[in-house]
Amino acid sequence: MDSRLLSERSSVFRHADPHAVSDYVNQHVGQHCIGLSRTTRPLASLNHRKFAELDLCRISYGGSVRVTSPALETIFHLQVLLSGNCLWRGPSREHHLVPGELLLINPDDPVDLTYSQDCEKFILKLPVHVLESICDEQRWQRPAGGVRFVRNHYRLDELEGFLGLLGMVCQESEASDPLLRVQEHYTQIVGSKLLTLMQTNISRENLASPHAGIERILDYIERNLKQELSGEDLAVQACMSQRSLYTLFERQLGVTPLQYIRQRKLARVHACLNDPSCTVRSLTELALDYGFLHLGRFSESYRLQFGELPSSTLKRRH
C-alpha cells in the first residue's frame, strides 16, 4: 500500500515489545487492550506524528493480536489497512478488511479488531469537536446526539482523492519546519472531505437553502434556546437579510422572530415546571437560564401565555 503514509522519519518503535507499543498508543491514539497469543513473541513497530488536533499513526504488531475497547467516546478512528487482513466485529455483523479498505469507528462504537500476523495499519485520530465545528461553520444540520458515520467501511477507490490527501497530510507532518496554521487548514480539509465523501447522519442543506424552509430555522432556534438569540444573529445563520427573515416569520407564523423565540423559551420553562424529573432549584434560576432577566416581566409573560403564574405551575407539580 501507499508508502507516503508516514515514513521512517516518524518512527517511534521498531521491532519492539507489543505491550510497550500498546502503552504508547493508549497515551496518544486511543484507549484499548491487546490480546496476544502466548506461543509467539511478536515484534511491533509504530510511526507517529501529532498534526494540529489530529494524530497520525502507522502500526504493526508483528503477530496475530486482538484489539478491544468499550468506546472511544470523544474521538473518531479512521483506519486504512496497508497489508495483511483484519477482522472487525460489530454488535450484529462483522467485516473482513483487506488492503485498500478503510474502517471508520464512531465514538460510541465498541472496538473489536483482530489483526493478522502480517497486518499493518494507518490510523487517523480525529476529535469529535473538529467535525462539529465544521458542521457549525458550514451551517450543516447535525443531530443533537452528535455526528455519526452511518456506513463504516469503504474501499479507498470509492473515496475520490482521499488517499492522496492523507499522503499530503503525512508529508506535511514530517516537514522540517512545520507551520501550525497550515496543519490547521489541512485538518479542516480532512474533516470536510470525510463529511462529504462518506454517509453520515448530518444534513448538508444549510439554513439558506431554498429547500430548507422555515423548519430548519426553527430547529436552530430550538437547539439554542438558552442562548441570547437576536434577530441579527438569526438572519446571519439563515443567510438572509433581517427584513426577509421577519417577512418569512410573519407570513408563516404570524409573529416576529423575537416573539417566537420568547414563546418557545416560555414553553420550555413551562415543560420543565410540569416535569417532575426536571430539577428546579428556584424559579429565578430557571428564568435566568433562558435569558429572562426581569423576573416580574417573565411572570407576567408566562401568565399571559399559560393562564397562570409559574409558581402556580410548580406548586401543582408538588
C-alpha positions as CSV (number, residue, x, y, z in Angstrom):
1,M,0.0,0.0,0.0
2,D,0.9,3.7,0.0
3,S,4.4,4.4,1.3
4,R,3.6,8.1,1.7
5,L,1.5,7.4,4.9
6,L,4.3,8.2,7.4
7,S,7.9,7.3,6.6
8,E,10.7,6.1,8.8
9,R,11.3,9.7,9.8
10,S,8.3,9.3,12.1
11,S,9.5,6.0,13.7
12,V,8.9,5.7,17.5
13,F,9.3,1.9,17.9
14,R,11.0,-0.6,15.6
15,H,10.8,-4.4,16.4
16,A,9.7,-3.6,20.0
17,D,7.6,-5.3,22.7
18,P,3.9,-5.1,21.6
19,H,2.8,-4.1,25.1
20,A,5.2,-1.1,25.0
21,V,3.7,-0.1,21.7
22,S,0.2,-0.6,23.1
23,D,1.0,1.7,26.1
24,Y,2.2,4.4,23.7
25,V,-1.0,4.1,21.6
26,N,-3.1,4.4,24.8
27,Q,-1.4,7.7,25.6
28,H,-1.6,9.2,22.1
29,V,-4.1,7.5,19.9
30,G,-6.9,5.9,21.9
31,Q,-7.6,3.6,24.9
32,H,-7.6,-0.1,24.1
33,C,-6.5,-3.5,25.3
34,I,-4.5,-6.1,23.3
35,G,-4.6,-9.8,23.5
36,L,-1.6,-11.8,22.1
37,S,-1.0,-15.5,21.5
38,R,1.0,-17.0,24.3
39,T,3.0,-19.1,21.9
40,T,4.5,-16.3,19.9
41,R,6.9,-13.4,20.6
42,P,5.9,-10.8,18.0
43,L,7.9,-7.6,17.4
44,A,5.8,-4.4,16.9
45,S,6.6,-1.2,15.1
46,L,5.0,2.2,15.2
47,N,5.4,5.6,13.4
48,H,3.5,8.6,14.9
49,R,3.1,12.3,14.3
50,K,0.9,14.9,16.0
51,F,-0.7,17.1,13.4
52,A,-2.6,20.1,14.8
53,E,-5.6,18.3,16.5
54,L,-5.1,15.1,14.6
55,D,-2.9,12.1,15.5
56,L,-1.3,10.1,12.6
57,C,-0.1,6.6,13.3
58,R,1.3,3.7,11.3
59,I,1.3,0.4,13.3
60,S,2.1,-3.3,13.0
61,Y,2.2,-5.7,15.9
62,G,4.2,-8.4,14.1
63,G,1.8,-11.1,15.2
64,S,-1.8,-12.0,15.5
65,V,-3.4,-9.7,18.0
66,R,-6.9,-8.8,19.2
67,V,-7.6,-5.1,20.0
68,T,-10.7,-4.2,22.1
69,S,-12.1,-1.1,23.7
70,P,-15.6,-0.3,25.1
71,A,-15.8,3.0,23.1
72,L,-13.6,5.9,22.1
73,E,-16.1,8.5,23.4
74,T,-14.6,11.8,22.2
75,I,-12.8,10.7,19.0
76,F,-13.3,9.1,15.6
77,H,-10.8,6.5,14.5
78,L,-10.2,6.1,10.8
79,Q,-8.1,3.0,9.9
80,V,-6.6,2.2,6.5
81,L,-5.4,-1.4,6.0
82,L,-2.0,-1.3,4.3
83,S,-1.2,-5.0,4.4
84,G,-2.4,-8.3,5.8
85,N,-6.0,-8.6,6.9
86,C,-8.2,-7.5,9.8
87,L,-11.5,-8.8,11.2
88,W,-13.8,-6.1,12.6
89,R,-16.7,-7.3,14.8
90,G,-19.7,-5.2,15.3
91,P,-22.8,-5.7,17.5
92,S,-24.7,-7.6,14.8
93,R,-22.3,-8.1,12.0
94,E,-18.6,-8.4,11.1
95,H,-16.4,-7.4,8.1
96,H,-13.0,-8.7,6.9
97,L,-10.8,-5.8,5.8
98,V,-8.2,-6.3,3.1
99,P,-5.5,-3.9,1.9
100,G,-7.0,-0.8,0.3
101,E,-10.1,-0.7,2.6
102,L,-10.9,1.8,5.2
103,L,-12.7,1.4,8.5
104,L,-14.3,4.4,10.4
105,I,-15.1,3.8,14.1
106,N,-17.6,6.2,15.7
107,P,-17.0,7.5,19.2
108,D,-19.8,5.3,20.7
109,D,-18.9,2.1,18.8
110,P,-17.2,-0.6,20.8
111,V,-13.9,-1.7,19.2
112,D,-13.2,-5.3,18.5
113,L,-10.5,-5.9,15.9
114,T,-8.3,-8.9,15.2
115,Y,-5.1,-8.3,13.2
116,S,-3.3,-11.0,11.2
117,Q,0.4,-11.6,11.8
118,D,1.3,-9.5,8.7
119,C,-1.2,-6.7,9.3
120,E,-0.1,-3.1,9.1
121,K,-2.5,-0.2,9.5
122,F,-2.5,3.6,9.1
123,I,-4.7,5.2,11.8
124,L,-6.0,8.8,11.9
125,K,-7.4,10.0,15.2
126,L,-9.9,12.8,14.8
127,P,-11.6,14.6,17.8
128,V,-15.4,14.9,17.7
129,H,-15.3,18.7,18.2
130,V,-13.4,19.1,14.9
131,L,-16.3,17.7,12.9
132,E,-18.9,19.5,15.0
133,S,-17.1,22.8,14.3
134,I,-17.0,22.1,10.6
135,C,-20.8,21.4,10.6
136,D,-21.4,24.6,12.5
137,E,-19.2,26.7,10.3
138,Q,-20.9,25.3,7.1
139,R,-24.3,25.6,8.8
140,W,-24.9,21.9,8.2
141,Q,-27.6,20.4,10.4
142,R,-26.3,17.8,12.9
143,P,-28.4,15.7,15.3
144,A,-28.4,16.6,19.0
145,G,-26.9,13.2,19.7
146,G,-23.8,14.1,17.6
147,V,-22.2,13.4,14.3
148,R,-22.2,9.7,13.3
149,F,-20.9,7.9,10.2
150,V,-23.8,5.6,9.1
151,R,-21.6,3.4,6.9
152,N,-18.3,2.4,8.5
153,H,-16.2,0.8,5.8
154,Y,-15.2,1.7,2.3
155,R,-12.8,0.8,-0.5
156,L,-10.3,3.7,-0.9
157,D,-11.2,3.9,-4.7
158,E,-14.7,4.8,-3.6
159,L,-13.4,8.0,-1.9
160,E,-12.0,10.1,-4.7
161,G,-8.7,11.7,-3.8
162,F,-8.8,10.8,-0.2
163,L,-5.7,8.6,-0.1
164,G,-3.8,11.4,-1.9
165,L,-5.0,13.9,0.8
166,L,-3.8,11.6,3.6
167,G,-0.4,11.3,1.8
168,M,-0.1,15.1,1.7
169,V,-1.0,15.4,5.3
170,C,1.6,12.9,6.3
171,Q,4.3,14.6,4.2
172,E,3.4,17.9,5.8
173,S,3.5,16.3,9.3
174,E,7.2,15.3,8.5
175,A,8.2,18.7,7.2
176,S,11.4,20.0,8.9
177,D,9.8,23.4,9.7
178,P,6.1,22.6,10.3
179,L,3.6,25.5,10.3
180,L,0.7,25.1,12.7
181,R,-1.6,27.3,10.6
182,V,-1.0,25.1,7.5
183,Q,-1.7,22.0,9.7
184,E,-5.0,23.5,10.9
185,H,-6.1,24.2,7.3
186,Y,-5.3,20.6,6.4
187,T,-7.3,19.4,9.4
188,Q,-10.3,21.3,8.3
189,I,-10.0,19.8,4.8
190,V,-9.7,16.3,6.1
191,G,-12.7,16.7,8.2
192,S,-14.7,18.3,5.4
193,K,-13.8,15.6,3.0
194,L,-14.9,12.8,5.4
195,L,-18.3,14.5,5.9
196,T,-18.9,14.9,2.2
197,L,-17.4,11.7,0.9
198,M,-19.0,9.3,3.5
199,Q,-22.5,8.6,4.6
200,T,-23.3,10.4,7.8
201,N,-26.4,11.4,9.8
202,I,-25.9,15.2,9.1
203,S,-27.8,17.2,6.6
204,R,-25.6,19.4,4.4
205,E,-28.6,21.6,3.5
206,N,-27.9,24.9,5.2
207,L,-30.4,27.3,6.6
208,A,-30.3,29.4,3.4
209,S,-31.2,26.6,1.1
210,P,-34.5,27.3,-0.8
211,H,-35.5,23.7,0.2
212,A,-34.7,24.1,3.8
213,G,-37.8,26.2,4.6
214,I,-38.6,27.7,8.0
215,E,-38.3,24.2,9.7
216,R,-34.5,24.5,9.6
217,I,-34.6,27.9,11.2
218,L,-37.0,26.8,13.9
219,D,-34.8,23.7,14.5
220,Y,-31.8,26.0,15.0
221,I,-33.8,28.2,17.5
222,E,-34.9,25.0,19.4
223,R,-31.3,23.8,19.8
224,N,-30.1,27.2,21.0
225,L,-33.0,28.4,23.3
226,K,-30.7,29.0,26.2
227,Q,-28.6,31.4,24.1
228,E,-29.3,35.1,23.6
229,L,-30.7,34.9,20.0
230,S,-31.2,38.3,18.3
231,G,-32.9,39.0,15.0
232,E,-29.5,39.9,13.6
233,D,-27.9,36.6,14.7
234,L,-30.7,34.6,13.3
235,A,-30.5,36.4,10.0
236,V,-26.8,35.6,9.8
237,Q,-27.5,32.0,10.5
238,A,-30.2,31.9,7.9
239,C,-28.0,33.8,5.3
240,M,-30.8,36.3,4.6
241,S,-31.5,39.9,5.5
242,Q,-33.3,40.7,8.7
243,R,-36.2,42.1,6.6
244,S,-36.5,38.8,4.7
245,L,-36.4,36.9,7.9
246,Y,-39.1,39.0,9.5
247,T,-41.3,38.7,6.4
248,L,-40.8,34.9,6.5
249,F,-41.9,34.6,10.1
250,E,-44.9,37.0,9.7
251,R,-46.0,35.0,6.6
252,Q,-45.5,31.5,8.1
253,L,-46.2,32.0,11.8
254,G,-47.9,35.4,12.2
255,V,-45.3,36.6,14.7
256,T,-41.8,38.2,14.6
257,P,-38.7,36.1,15.2
258,L,-38.2,37.6,18.7
259,Q,-41.8,36.9,19.6
260,Y,-41.5,33.3,18.5
261,I,-38.2,32.9,20.4
262,R,-39.8,34.3,23.6
263,Q,-42.8,31.9,23.2
264,R,-40.5,28.9,22.8
265,K,-38.4,29.9,25.8
266,L,-41.6,30.2,27.9
267,A,-42.8,26.8,26.6
268,R,-39.5,25.2,27.6
269,V,-39.8,26.7,31.1
270,H,-43.4,25.5,31.3
271,A,-42.5,22.0,30.2
272,C,-39.7,21.8,32.9
273,L,-42.1,23.1,35.6
274,N,-44.6,20.4,34.7
275,D,-42.0,17.6,34.6
276,P,-41.2,16.0,38.0
277,S,-37.9,14.7,36.6
278,C,-36.7,18.2,35.7
279,T,-34.7,19.6,38.5
280,V,-35.8,23.2,39.5
281,R,-33.8,24.7,42.4
282,S,-35.6,28.0,42.1
283,L,-37.8,29.8,39.6
284,T,-35.3,32.6,39.5
285,E,-32.5,30.3,38.4
286,L,-34.7,28.6,35.7
287,A,-35.8,32.0,34.3
288,L,-32.2,33.2,34.2
289,D,-31.2,30.0,32.3
290,Y,-33.4,31.1,29.5
291,G,-32.4,34.7,29.5
292,F,-35.3,36.3,31.4
293,L,-33.5,38.9,33.4
294,H,-36.6,40.8,34.6
295,L,-38.5,38.4,36.8
296,G,-41.7,40.5,37.0
297,R,-41.9,40.6,33.2
298,F,-41.1,36.9,33.0
299,S,-44.0,36.0,35.4
300,E,-46.5,38.3,33.5
301,S,-45.5,36.9,30.1
302,Y,-45.8,33.4,31.4
303,R,-49.3,34.1,32.9
304,L,-50.4,35.6,29.5
305,Q,-49.2,32.5,27.6
306,F,-50.4,29.8,30.0
307,G,-53.1,31.4,32.2
308,E,-51.3,31.1,35.5
309,L,-48.1,32.2,37.2
310,P,-45.0,30.0,37.0
311,S,-45.2,29.5,40.8
312,S,-48.7,28.0,40.5
313,T,-47.4,25.5,37.9
314,L,-44.6,24.5,40.2
315,K,-46.8,24.1,43.2
316,R,-49.2,21.8,41.3
317,R,-46.3,19.5,40.4
318,H,-45.5,19.0,44.1
